[in-house]
Amino acid sequence: MSLEGLEFRTRGVTPEEKAAIEVVLDAVIDEESAEEHAVSGGRQTPWERSQRTMRDDIDSGIQFGVDYPN
């Protein structure tokens, strides 16, 4: 996001004050953007994908003796 169009309605803002406010606003925007990406999850890393199970859990609801008679 660009802060070039930032307009001050207060009179007498010095260039130093304007720069300080722009730095703070830029940091807040970056922080909120990082939080938003963390919440949305984003893509899985290759390591995360490799840690997925390859099959269902052992207790998958199959009952021996019922589903597979002796």
Secondary structure, 3 states (H helix, E strand, C coil): CCCCCCCCCCCCCCHHHHHHHHHHHHHHHHHHHHHHHHHHCCCCCHHHHHCCCCCCCCCCCCCECCCECC
